[in-house]
């Protein structure tokens, strides 16, 4: 929000330097984004009068003008505007002056120089509105009023010798009263130790405006009282819409507004001054666009209906719904309440009668509407920070006064004021000793009372320690005594409070178990050569469908950053598949990607009926090389490395095609169709389902142009964290070496790997021996082959002795015999 220091000083009677004011804002109010000394932009620009005019002898489009700049000699300037006449007052930019508005940067501004044009010297320039940064017209030289004093600095005459401060809006989040210069002037005046004197017009809330001619009908109905606590309006006639006077245009430009016309500019000026937005409707357009064709202007405040839309002042059509408040005639929307007017009733050069609106709207409703429509306006920004409904009438009356002064406008109706529940000041009692204890200072009672009086807190009652005050209605942020403590500390100055560390028991912070677990997993993957990704949490329908996922289960974003980021992703795997495809296209032949993040599934909720947000570990493994082994086992090795490092035991892998969907969570049901059902497994630890691991479905691999050797895993980190991990008991280091045996068996395709694994594991683990089983390879001669060959590596150790060949042969024969008996296995 841009602030004019000249106006601040005028309203608050502040006699501080620009630098002191900037410091005061930074230390007591909020962040200052930037500041600008406008007088530097308009230095070396003077008011001048044309004394002589003649045509250029060698250029038909150039005029030669002699200017009186207040110096002894006239100055010769050449210009392309031949409409200038003797006696016109203009803005003269002398050689060395910087042009306020150019396409050049601040580091390399456009500097006026004396130059020869077709044989004649032009000693400077006469500025247009655009070049002076006071409008958009650059075709002619800007004329100044006849009473402009020749030789006076242009900036001084038009109050452009100002200092503009841009305050960060976010710093004023809870202070709706500071979104007007009046509120900031009040605050700064108190900060600098003086009481603020509120302008008389701002405290005059009487409805004492009389009709000055025949009454214009104005009928207003408020069907949204909960969201529109107050709505006031007045009708005016004999309006002449024209260009605003230069002082007003100058003021608006300093505020960052674009001047439009005198009516709109007055509403914008008063809005910036008071913080209360105003809006002007064309009275005749309201009547003519109303399907009822009444002679009375009908205004209704209500919620929009499904299917309604409005063409806004931004020339865009905005689709409405029943959560958006609108200002309507008897049937159709005229404006989006508190945010933007409609183009069908905007004030233009033909407007003769207006309806001037000053209203108060619910901040939450305005904020939600702004987000739904993706529409940010100055009015909406002010309303969504909670404004004082009691300022509606004073601000409306001040705008009427300015319009009457600016045009021949007359008041043509009473003030219509719909204000069913009056906002009253809140009574709050505070303890003076608690104020000092809370702030860590030692202020005297008189000092605290004076600060509160300066801030316009009326004192209702006071005794030795207690003080009862009324919080002004414009201070919507003050609801409890601690808010007043903060006000006192802020005005006193936090930088004046000694920094003393509080004394308290030091309790060590507990690690976030999920973050600690993620850190371990990240290290395991990194040590194994995997690459971590951090992709968008958003995706789109085509990507989900390519991954065999149901897009209807994804949350849809109201205002997506881009079409390809319109949905919240339901799984991390599709994002990894996209990155896998990209890396393959870049020439990488084999790699592993992993990511830890939170997917969101519509309808998958926690006990509080909020979207469940479990952390997931997802990974994709791929290689374009022809390999005899299965990608599933590479993924399994990574997972087992994690599980063994975390000491998670009793892990079971159940073939996806054999697992009952009834026992699966929504997230597993959502993800399972990305995996091949015959080469993928559900991973469990006891009765806890951890996730899914396996080869990517062939259709999905085709959609993403991935090689055959591609697998993935999707593990719920929250489920991992929920496992009660038992600490390993102490065992002696083995005294005797282990022996290794490789065993290759041929079995029918319907025999599951897990059944073979369990059989072998049981035979090599008993009271005397301990063994481990690892799958080295699974081989099929062709896709249509009826059998497959699986090669196992057995690592066997005896606790009491070194195994000899006879012992190993005996154990191996036992394993083979059981495999042949139970599975009709053939030993290769």
LINUR-V937622 format. One record per residue. RES is the residue in three letters. PHI is phi as a letter, one per 40 degrees, with the letter a starting at -180 (NA if undefined). D_LAST is the distance of its C-alpha to the last C-alpha in Angstrom with 2 decimals. Layout:
res & phi & d_last
RES & PHI & D_LAST
RES & PHI & D_LAST
This chain:
res & phi & d_last
UNK & NA & 81.79
UNK & c & 84.53
UNK & b & 87.74
UNK & c & 91.13
UNK & c & 92.62
UNK & d & 96.10
UNK & c & 95.69
UNK & d & 94.26
UNK & c & 97.27
UNK & c & 99.64
UNK & c & 98.25
UNK & b & 97.74
UNK & f & 100.65
UNK & c & 98.15
UNK & b & 99.68
UNK & b & 96.55
UNK & c & 95.07
UNK & d & 92.08
UNK & c & 89.94
UNK & c & 91.05
UNK & c & 90.22
UNK & d & 86.70
UNK & c & 86.24
UNK & c & 87.64
UNK & c & 85.13
UNK & c & 82.19
UNK & c & 83.18
UNK & b & 84.39
UNK & b & 82.97
UNK & a & 79.78
UNK & c & 78.08
UNK & b & 79.99
UNK & c & 77.83
UNK & a & 80.48
UNK & a & 84.22
UNK & a & 86.45
UNK & c & 90.05
UNK & c & 91.33
UNK & d & 94.59
UNK & c & 92.75
UNK & c & 91.56
UNK & b & 95.18
UNK & c & 96.99
UNK & g & 99.39
UNK & b & 99.81
UNK & b & 103.42
UNK & c & 105.50
UNK & b & 107.55
UNK & b & 110.14
UNK & c & 110.60
UNK & b & 114.11
UNK & b & 114.04
UNK & a & 112.01
UNK & a & 112.02
UNK & c & 109.75
UNK & c & 107.91
UNK & c & 109.81
UNK & b & 106.68
UNK & a & 104.10
UNK & c & 104.84
UNK & c & 102.07
UNK & b & 103.18
UNK & b & 106.01
UNK & b & 107.84
UNK & b & 108.75
UNK & b & 110.90
UNK & b & 109.76
UNK & c & 111.72
UNK & b & 109.30
UNK & g & 111.96
UNK & c & 112.52
UNK & c & 115.76
UNK & b & 114.37
UNK & c & 112.70
UNK & b & 109.14
UNK & c & 108.12
UNK & b & 104.83
UNK & b & 103.45
UNK & a & 101.48
UNK & c & 100.07
UNK & c & 101.50
UNK & c & 104.91
UNK & c & 105.63
UNK & c & 106.82
UNK & b & 110.57
UNK & c & 113.07
UNK & h & 113.07
UNK & c & 109.34
UNK & c & 107.70
UNK & b & 104.29
UNK & c & 101.66
UNK & b & 102.14
UNK & b & 99.29
UNK & c & 100.93
UNK & d & 99.32
UNK & g & 96.67
UNK & c & 95.81
UNK & c & 92.19
UNK & c & 91.56
UNK & d & 90.19
UNK & b & 87.82
UNK & a & 86.04
UNK & c & 82.58
UNK & c & 82.55
UNK & c & 80.76
UNK & c & 82.49
UNK & c & 81.65
UNK & b & 83.35
UNK & c & 86.05
UNK & c & 88.45
UNK & b & 91.74
UNK & c & 95.01
UNK & b & 96.86
UNK & c & 100.15
UNK & a & 99.52
UNK & c & 101.54
UNK & b & 101.12
UNK & f & 102.86
UNK & g & 105.46
UNK & b & 106.23
UNK & c & 104.94
UNK & b & 103.11
UNK & c & 103.46
UNK & h & 100.82
UNK & a & 99.54
UNK & b & 100.40
UNK & c & 97.38
UNK & c & 96.00
UNK & d & 94.53
UNK & c & 90.98
UNK & c & 91.72
UNK & c & 93.29
UNK & g & 90.24
UNK & b & 92.53
UNK & i & 91.45
UNK & b & 89.79
UNK & c & 92.80
UNK & b & 92.73
UNK & c & 95.03
UNK & b & 98.33
UNK & c & 99.76
UNK & c & 99.87
UNK & c & 103.45
UNK & b & 104.53
UNK & d & 107.19
UNK & c & 110.81
UNK & c & 111.47
UNK & c & 108.73
UNK & c & 110.57
UNK & c & 110.46
UNK & g & 108.93
UNK & c & 107.09
UNK & d & 103.41
UNK & d & 101.35
UNK & c & 98.90
UNK & c & 101.76
UNK & c & 103.54
UNK & b & 100.49
UNK & f & 99.03
UNK & c & 96.10
UNK & c & 96.83
UNK & b & 94.24
UNK & b & 91.21
UNK & b & 88.12
UNK & b & 85.53
UNK & b & 82.17
UNK & c & 80.95
UNK & c & 77.27
UNK & d & 77.16
UNK & c & 74.25
UNK & c & 76.48
UNK & b & 78.86
UNK & d & 76.30
UNK & b & 78.41
UNK & b & 81.80
UNK & c & 82.94
UNK & c & 86.47
UNK & c & 85.42
UNK & c & 84.41
UNK & b & 88.10
UNK & c & 90.22
UNK & d & 92.71
UNK & c & 90.16
UNK & c & 89.15
UNK & c & 92.82
UNK & d & 93.40
UNK & c & 90.49
UNK & c & 91.48
UNK & d & 95.13
UNK & c & 94.24
UNK & d & 91.82
UNK & c & 94.76
UNK & g & 96.90
UNK & b & 99.12
UNK & c & 99.50
UNK & c & 98.46
UNK & b & 101.09
UNK & c & 99.47
UNK & d & 101.15
UNK & d & 103.62
UNK & c & 101.99
UNK & c & 98.65
UNK & c & 100.24
UNK & c & 102.35
UNK & b & 100.50
UNK & c & 103.57
UNK & c & 103.51
UNK & c & 106.95
UNK & c & 106.41
UNK & b & 108.89
UNK & c & 108.73
UNK & b & 110.84
UNK & a & 111.14
UNK & d & 110.22
UNK & c & 107.07
UNK & c & 103.74
UNK & c & 101.79
UNK & a & 98.67
UNK & b & 96.73
UNK & b & 93.64
UNK & b & 91.29
UNK & b & 88.54
UNK & c & 85.78
UNK & b & 83.39
UNK & d & 85.48
UNK & c & 82.48
UNK & b & 81.12
UNK & b & 84.51
UNK & c & 86.81
UNK & a & 89.69
UNK & b & 90.68
UNK & b & 93.95
UNK & a & 95.38
UNK & a & 98.68
UNK & b & 99.96
UNK & b & 101.94
UNK & b & 104.04
UNK & f & 105.69
UNK & c & 102.66
UNK & b & 102.69
UNK & c & 99.23
UNK & a & 99.50
UNK & c & 98.09
UNK & c & 98.09
UNK & c & 100.56
UNK & c & 99.19
UNK & c & 99.18
UNK & c & 96.84
UNK & c & 94.56
UNK & c & 94.53
UNK & c & 93.64
UNK & c & 90.75
UNK & c & 89.34
UNK & c & 89.40
UNK & c & 87.41
UNK & g & 84.85
UNK & c & 86.12
UNK & c & 86.99
UNK & d & 90.63
UNK & b & 90.94
UNK & a & 94.43
UNK & c & 97.00
UNK & c & 95.86
UNK & c & 92.13
UNK & c & 92.87
UNK & c & 95.11
UNK & c & 92.41
UNK & c & 89.87
UNK & c & 92.39
UNK & c & 93.30
UNK & c & 89.63
UNK & c & 88.88
UNK & c & 92.04
UNK & c & 91.53
UNK & g & 87.81
UNK & b & 88.70
UNK & c & 87.39
UNK & b & 89.86
UNK & a & 89.48
UNK & b & 92.11
UNK & b & 91.92
UNK & c & 94.17
UNK & d & 96.38
UNK & c & 97.13
UNK & c & 93.49
UNK & c & 92.61
UNK & c & 95.28
UNK & c & 94.56
UNK & c & 90.79
UNK & c & 91.29
UNK & d & 90.88
UNK & c & 93.70
UNK & f & 96.19
UNK & c & 98.17
UNK & c & 100.95
UNK & b & 99.44
UNK & c & 96.35
UNK & b & 93.77
UNK & b & 91.08
UNK & b & 88.34
UNK & b & 85.71
UNK & a & 82.70
UNK & c & 78.91
UNK & c & 77.62
UNK & b & 76.41
UNK & d & 73.09
UNK & g & 73.37
UNK & c & 76.28
UNK & a & 76.26
UNK & a & 78.73
UNK & c & 79.50
UNK & c & 79.92
UNK & c & 82.16
UNK & c & 79.09
UNK & g & 79.19
UNK & b & 75.83
UNK & c & 75.22
UNK & b & 73.81
UNK & c & 72.15
UNK & b & 73.36
UNK & a & 72.15
UNK & c & 73.67
UNK & b & 72.82
UNK & b & 75.03
UNK & c & 78.77
UNK & b & 81.10
UNK & b & 84.82
UNK & b & 85.96
UNK & c & 89.06
UNK & c & 89.54
UNK & b & 86.29
UNK & b & 84.36
UNK & c & 82.89
UNK & b & 85.12
UNK & a & 83.12
UNK & c & 79.98
UNK & d & 81.64
UNK & g & 81.77
UNK & b & 79.60
UNK & a & 81.01
UNK & c & 83.82
UNK & c & 83.58
UNK & c & 84.85
UNK & c & 86.93
UNK & b & 89.36
UNK & c & 89.29
UNK & c & 92.59
UNK & b & 93.59
UNK & c & 96.78
UNK & c & 98.19
UNK & c & 97.86
UNK & b & 101.21
UNK & b & 100.23
UNK & b & 97.37
UNK & b & 95.77
UNK & b & 94.88
UNK & b & 92.08
UNK & b & 91.49
UNK & b & 88.86
UNK & b & 86.45
UNK & b & 82.86
UNK & c & 80.11
UNK & c & 77.98
UNK & c & 74.66
UNK & c & 75.35
UNK & c & 76.23
UNK & c & 73.16
UNK & c & 70.82
UNK & c & 72.63
UNK & d & 72.40
UNK & c & 68.64
UNK & c & 68.13
UNK & c & 70.11
UNK & g & 68.98
UNK & b & 72.69
UNK & b & 74.32
UNK & b & 78.12
UNK & c & 80.78
UNK & c & 82.16
UNK & c & 78.75
UNK & c & 78.10
UNK & c & 81.40
UNK & c & 81.05
UNK & c & 77.56
UNK & b & 78.97
UNK & g & 81.50
UNK & b & 85.10
UNK & c & 88.37
UNK & c & 89.76
UNK & c & 93.23
UNK & c & 93.39
UNK & d & 93.15
UNK & c & 96.93
UNK & d & 98.13
UNK & c & 95.68
UNK & c & 96.61
UNK & c & 100.31
UNK & c & 99.85
UNK & c & 98.04
UNK & c & 100.90
UNK & c & 103.41
UNK & c & 101.65
UNK & c & 101.36
UNK & c & 105.07
UNK & c & 105.91
UNK & c & 103.66
UNK & b & 104.79
UNK & c & 107.53
UNK & d & 105.24
UNK & b & 106.78
UNK & c & 105.45
UNK & b & 105.36
UNK & a & 103.89
UNK & c & 103.69
UNK & c & 100.60
UNK & c & 98.16
UNK & b & 96.37
UNK & b & 93.72
UNK & a & 93.02
UNK & c & 92.58
UNK & b & 91.24
UNK & c & 92.94
UNK & c & 90.88
UNK & b & 92.69
UNK & c & 92.34
UNK & c & 90.16
UNK & c & 91.95
UNK & b & 90.05
UNK & b & 91.24
UNK & b & 90.06
UNK & c & 90.82
UNK & c & 92.17
UNK & c & 90.77
UNK & c & 87.31
UNK & d & 87.60
UNK & c & 88.16
UNK & c & 85.46
UNK & c & 82.93
UNK & c & 83.72
UNK & g & 84.36
UNK & b & 87.90
UNK & b & 91.46
UNK & c & 93.43
UNK & c & 96.88
UNK & d & 97.60
UNK & c & 99.92
UNK & c & 97.23
UNK & c & 94.71
UNK & c & 97.35
UNK & c & 98.37
UNK & d & 94.79
UNK & c & 94.37
UNK & c & 97.73
UNK & c & 96.90
UNK & c & 93.68
UNK & g & 95.90
UNK & c & 94.72
UNK & c & 97.86
UNK & c & 98.66
UNK & c & 99.35
UNK & a & 99.93
UNK & a & 99.76
UNK & b & 100.55
UNK & d & 99.80
UNK & b & 95.99
UNK & c & 95.06
UNK & b & 95.36
UNK & b & 94.99
UNK & b & 94.46
UNK & b & 93.74
UNK & c & 90.71
UNK & d & 91.89
UNK & c & 90.43
UNK & c & 89.01
UNK & c & 86.82
UNK & c & 84.08
UNK & c & 81.83
UNK & c & 84.18
UNK & b & 83.38
UNK & b & 83.37
UNK & c & 85.36
UNK & c & 82.52
UNK & c & 82.88
UNK & c & 86.48
UNK & d & 85.46
UNK & c & 83.26
UNK & d & 86.20
UNK & c & 88.42
UNK & c & 85.87
UNK & c & 85.20
UNK & c & 88.90
UNK & c & 89.57
UNK & h & 86.74
UNK & c & 83.39
UNK & c & 83.97
UNK & c & 87.04
UNK & c & 85.03
UNK & c & 84.05
UNK & c & 80.32
UNK & b & 79.78
UNK & c & 76.37
UNK & c & 76.36
UNK & c & 75.77
UNK & a & 72.97
UNK & c & 70.17
UNK & c & 67.10
UNK & b & 63.99
UNK & c & 60.70
UNK & c & 58.97
UNK & c & 55.71
UNK & c & 52.75
UNK & c & 51.59
UNK & c & 48.23
UNK & c & 46.81
UNK & c & 47.91
UNK & c & 46.55
UNK & c & 43.15
UNK & c & 43.21
UNK & c & 44.09
UNK & c & 41.06
UNK & c & 38.71
UNK & d & 40.36
UNK & c & 39.88
UNK & c & 36.16
UNK & c & 35.59
UNK & c & 37.93
UNK & c & 36.26
UNK & c & 32.94
UNK & g & 34.61
UNK & c & 35.25
UNK & b & 38.55
UNK & c & 40.93
UNK & b & 43.02
UNK & a & 46.24
UNK & c & 46.82
UNK & d & 49.63
UNK & c & 49.71
UNK & b & 50.92
UNK & a & 49.23
UNK & a & 50.11
UNK & c & 49.23
UNK & d & 47.31
UNK & c & 44.94
UNK & c & 44.23
UNK & c & 43.74
UNK & c & 41.31
UNK & c & 39.23
UNK & g & 39.40
UNK & b & 41.91
UNK & c & 45.08
UNK & c & 48.08
UNK & c & 50.38
UNK & c & 48.90
UNK & c & 50.13
UNK & c & 53.57
UNK & c & 55.83
UNK & c & 58.05
UNK & c & 61.75
UNK & b & 62.50
UNK & c & 59.30
UNK & c & 59.38
UNK & a & 57.87
UNK & d & 56.37
UNK & c & 52.84
UNK & b & 53.54
UNK & c & 54.98
UNK & b & 52.51
UNK & c & 51.17
UNK & c & 47.38
UNK & c & 45.40
UNK & a & 42.24
UNK & c & 41.56
UNK & d & 38.46
UNK & d & 40.53
UNK & c & 42.48
UNK & c & 39.33
UNK & c & 37.97
UNK & c & 41.30
UNK & c & 41.11
UNK & c & 37.49
UNK & d & 38.68
UNK & c & 41.65
UNK & c & 39.66
UNK & c & 37.24
UNK & c & 40.37
UNK & c & 41.73
UNK & h & 38.82
UNK & c & 36.62
UNK & c & 32.96
UNK & a & 31.18
UNK & a & 32.82
UNK & b & 33.12
UNK & b & 36.36
UNK & a & 37.55
UNK & a & 40.83
UNK & b & 42.52
UNK & a & 45.31
UNK & b & 46.80
UNK & c & 46.18
UNK & b & 48.71
UNK & b & 48.17
UNK & c & 51.27
UNK & g & 51.80
UNK & c & 49.38
UNK & b & 52.05
UNK & c & 52.58
UNK & c & 54.92
UNK & c & 57.91
UNK & g & 57.09
UNK & b & 56.40
UNK & d & 53.43
UNK & c & 50.52
UNK & b & 49.64
UNK & c & 46.37
UNK & c & 44.81
UNK & b & 41.37
UNK & b & 38.66
UNK & b & 37.04
UNK & a & 34.65
UNK & b & 33.06
UNK & b & 30.21
UNK & a & 29.73
UNK & a & 28.48
UNK & c & 29.14
UNK & c & 26.29
UNK & c & 23.25
UNK & b & 20.41
UNK & c & 16.80
UNK & c & 17.27
UNK & b & 19.64
UNK & c & 23.26
UNK & d & 23.27
UNK & c & 21.45
UNK & c & 23.96
UNK & c & 26.74
UNK & c & 25.24
UNK & c & 25.19
UNK & c & 28.84
UNK & c & 29.75
UNK & c & 28.08
UNK & c & 29.89
UNK & c & 33.11
UNK & c & 32.52
UNK & c & 31.59
UNK & c & 34.59
UNK & c & 36.81
UNK & g & 35.36
UNK & c & 34.64
UNK & b & 32.39
UNK & f & 30.99
UNK & c & 29.49
UNK & b & 27.87
UNK & b & 26.20
UNK & b & 26.82
UNK & d & 25.68
UNK & d & 28.84
UNK & c & 28.71
UNK & b & 28.71
UNK & c & 31.55
UNK & c & 35.05
UNK & c & 37.49
UNK & c & 40.25
UNK & c & 38.89
UNK & c & 38.71
UNK & c & 41.54
UNK & c & 43.33
UNK & c & 41.76
UNK & c & 38.17
UNK & d & 39.28
UNK & c & 40.83
UNK & c & 37.81
UNK & c & 34.92
UNK & c & 35.53
UNK & c & 34.79
UNK & b & 31.12
UNK & c & 28.35
UNK & c & 28.21
UNK & c & 24.48
UNK & b & 23.39
UNK & b & 26.20
UNK & b & 27.14
UNK & c & 30.35
UNK & c & 30.60
UNK & b & 32.57
UNK & b & 33.84
UNK & g & 35.07
UNK & c & 37.31
UNK & c & 37.96
UNK & c & 36.38
UNK & c & 35.84
UNK & i & 34.79
UNK & b & 32.09
UNK & a & 29.17
UNK & i & 26.91
UNK & c & 26.68
UNK & c & 30.05
UNK & d & 30.79
UNK & d & 30.47
UNK & c & 34.16
UNK & c & 35.23
UNK & c & 33.21
UNK & c & 34.97
UNK & c & 38.34
UNK & c & 38.06
UNK & f & 36.39
UNK & b & 33.42
UNK & c & 30.05
UNK & d & 26.91
UNK & c & 25.63
UNK & a & 28.29
UNK & b & 28.16
UNK & a & 30.85
UNK & a & 32.04
UNK & a & 35.35
UNK & b & 36.24
UNK & c & 39.62
UNK & c & 41.04
UNK & c & 43.74
UNK & c & 41.13
UNK & d & 39.43
UNK & c & 42.89
UNK & c & 43.61
UNK & c & 40.87
UNK & c & 42.36
UNK & c & 40.40
UNK & c & 40.51
UNK & c & 41.01
UNK & c & 38.42
UNK & c & 39.65
UNK & c & 40.00
UNK & b & 37.22
UNK & c & 37.16
UNK & c & 34.96
UNK & d & 31.96
UNK & c & 32.94
UNK & b & 29.54
UNK & c & 26.75
UNK & c & 23.48
UNK & b & 20.15
UNK & b & 17.11
UNK & b & 13.45
UNK & c & 10.67
UNK & b & 7.90
UNK & b & 5.46
UNK & b & 5.69
UNK & b & 6.82
UNK & b & 10.46
UNK & c & 13.79
UNK & c & 16.01
UNK & c & 18.53
UNK & c & 16.53
UNK & c & 18.06
UNK & d & 16.57
UNK & c & 19.39
UNK & c & 18.62
UNK & c & 15.13
UNK & d & 16.89
UNK & c & 19.73
UNK & c & 17.76
UNK & c & 16.00
UNK & c & 19.37
UNK & c & 21.28
UNK & c & 19.39
UNK & b & 19.89
UNK & b & 23.49
UNK & a & 26.25
UNK & c & 29.44
UNK & c & 27.94
UNK & b & 25.08
UNK & b & 24.65
UNK & a & 21.56
UNK & b & 20.66
UNK & b & 17.71
UNK & b & 17.27
UNK & c & 15.27
UNK & c & 14.38
UNK & a & 13.28
UNK & b & 13.07
UNK & b & 12.31
UNK & b & 13.59
UNK & c & 14.23
UNK & a & 17.73
UNK & c & 20.03
UNK & c & 20.19
UNK & c & 16.53
UNK & c & 16.03
UNK & b & 12.59
UNK & b & 11.30
UNK & b & 8.42
UNK & b & 9.67
UNK & b & 9.32
UNK & b & 11.63
UNK & b & 13.82
UNK & b & 15.49
UNK & b & 18.97
UNK & b & 20.43
UNK & a & 24.01
UNK & b & 26.32
UNK & c & 29.94
UNK & b & 31.50
UNK & a & 29.67
UNK & c & 27.19
UNK & c & 23.79
UNK & c & 22.93
UNK & c & 19.74
UNK & c & 20.46
UNK & c & 20.98
UNK & c & 17.82
UNK & c & 15.78
UNK & c & 17.85
UNK & c & 17.32
UNK & c & 13.55
UNK & c & 13.60
UNK & c & 16.03
UNK & c & 13.95
UNK & c & 10.94
UNK & d & 13.67
UNK & c & 15.39
UNK & c & 12.54
UNK & c & 11.94
UNK & c & 15.72
UNK & c & 16.84
UNK & b & 14.47
UNK & f & 12.78
UNK & c & 9.42
UNK & b & 6.33
UNK & c & 3.80
UNK & c & 0.00
